[in-house]
Amino acid sequence: MKKLLQPLFFCCIVIVLGSCSTTAVVTKADQYYDDYNYPTAIRYYEYALQHGHENQQYIFKRIANAHRLQGDYVKAIEWYDKLVQFERVEPVEYFRYGKALESEKKFAAAQQWFEKYYEVDPKDSRAMIYRDYSVKYMSDLYEMDEEFEVYDVNAGTVYDEFCPAWYGENVVFCSNRPAEKLIQRTHDWNHTFYLDYYISERESDGRLKKPKAFDHLNTPYHEGALTFSSNGEFVVFTRNSSTPEGKLRNDDMNTVRLKLYSSQRVKEGNNWYWTEAKELPFNLDGYSCQHPSMSADGSKLYFASDMPGGHGGMDLYVVEKRGWSWGMPKNLGAKINTSGDEAFPFNYQDSLLYFSSNGHIGLGGLDIFVSEIAGYGRPTNLGFPINDVMDDFGFIIDAKGVHGYLSSNREGGKGRDDIYGFTAKEKIKLRPHLAQEDYAEESAEQILLPGSTAAKGNGRVKVVATGGIQVLVYDQITGKGLPNATINIFDKRGTLINAIQMKPDGTNRISHDYPSGELRFIAFYEDYSSNRVLIDMKDLSSSNGLIKIPMVKDLGKMMNINPIYFDYNKSAIRTDASVELDKIVKIMKDNPGMVIEVASHT
């Protein structure tokens, strides 16, 4: 996504396809894709597809992600829809499809793919977060529109304006608008001008006056998010990695990364000037460091990086400044960072940390979240209208916690990324009542125990009165109920919430209230294989509902067949295993019509 990793190269593109094999065309497309030149990469991929390239799945994936990374979610959805039809799809593509659908306000459709993502990759941090995705939660995020007023600041053009930063009472921001220069340089990522800094004075109503180039820090290449000290005399900023002579510096992957630099404002005689940019010592070759935010006293710097040791994508870090030296960066931890991207931090009064994320549950794309700096606790989504279905980032707010600015590519803007002003109708605060985990029907933290009533306080717990619902556990072949069979009832997180024993006829009645989400019923009976069914409780009638759980006999238990083991990293049948397999062969020969299920674990 262009907000997270800016374009890196400048070149002239000439497409010559006629004499190329489709393999060569895809190789060339991959080069453009890896250089963030997505428009050209898409053209190459589509050409290869039209001329019969065999690996359609790979091309569908690359085109879908190229559109997504450019913020064109409509076209991304079109290609993801083709991609997920294949049998074996990388799990993360299900998540990306869901996020693209979410950005088009198709929340119910998105939920299905988030569930699929958790099903195939349950250990991923985003999967664990999004397993609790709730359309109701998304709707409630839209109901926060009375807490903020968002308005146009009159600084937008048909180009990009984003990442505002306080500079005293003024605002400095990034833009790729054409500067007043004899030579205008463009880069190949999306064929626009390079990013420079601009400064605007603020009107009394928060709107911005006509900006001027902030040439003190501008170079011929990309500048990115920046942060000033409270006295305005020290700055840390993002820039393409470059040599002291001002030339772009490639890493071993032939890629120009983003680095953090600092500069000091000093006075010489009657004139003020900014010192030559100095690269911060914790930048790592081969990785990017970007989006800085200084604490009020200048002793800490928050930033985003994809350096090794993170939780995935871009992570947020903090590093201490001791005089003129810097400490070692510390990752903010798993409550803040996910396997997705966390970026654009903003330190508010050393008490709250605002940042953007596409790994925590939001309205779509990048959403803005807030967390307490003390302990870096669970983040809260700021909701609409601060967040929208597109990308929202670069959030800043004044010391009073009332007025601020943010960046967004939401519908209705003048360019792709625009700066918006906002006013908080009450002082900014955390809103734990709108945290995803408070939706009890999909959360172990608020799960209702048997015999309990709705949890107090949030008013959002939904339950089903299940006094009339009956459960039947029976033999699938004979149809007879299995006396004294037991069932365990689990919520979506796998938490056991009840255990019930059947009566002599294999039935029993559920006599407690349960959350209206999806529950898992697992039945057990001696000499039978356990069986599980998923039940959406809100769909059952409270008067005549019936949950039927069929059971089949476990051949392994009946015939005393022991588990079959394999040696480490080998598939050869061991001697002890062949004895057990011979038992099964004999039974199958004696009963040629028998159907056998074989299950294995690795």
Summary of the structure (lengths in Angstrom):
residues: 602
radius of gyration: 29.2
end to end distance: 36.8
largest distance: 103.5
contacts: 1890
relative contact order: 0.08
helix: 21%
strand: 29%
